[in-house]
Amino acid sequence: MPLGLYMDHNVPQAITLGLRLREVDVLTAYEDGTHELEDADLLDRATQLNRTLFTRDDDLLAEGSLRQRENIPFCGVIYAHQFRVSIGRCVQDLELLAKAGELNDLKNEIIFLPL
């Protein structure tokens, strides 16, 4: 089954739209009504939905690292620095991960873009 992605509120709409044009399963925090949640709660929500969280926010990267250290399960975090990784590269790499990967591949993992 393809990987479902959950976009935090810092992800540019162009990334979400680019992925949807490529038929990638994407849900945004805005669409889910969770865009004002704290980082830990946002990661919990993505995990409840069995989706891997994509972010360009260093704070969510820190939250994922904390969960790894403390053995707190989560459905994975994919991180791309907002100034060093282009929108196009994010779309390409996320499409690859979503179509070739499975949720179990990314559980409790942090993936850095570019691949």
CORZIHU-V933002 format. One line per field, one symbol per residue. ss: DSSP state (@ for helix, = for strand, . for the rest). phi: phi as a letter, one per 30 degrees, with the letter a starting at -180 (. if undefined). A space follows every 50 residues. Layout:
ss = ???
phi = ???
//
This chain:
ss = ....===.....@@@@@@@@@....===@@@@......@@@@@@@@@@.. .====..@@@@@@@@@@@@.......====......@@@@@@@@@@@@@@ ..@@@@...====..
phi = .ddccbcddddeeddddddddcicdbbcddddicdcddeddddddededh bddcbbcedddddddedddchcdadjbcbbddccbdeddedddddedddc cbeddceicbcccdd
//
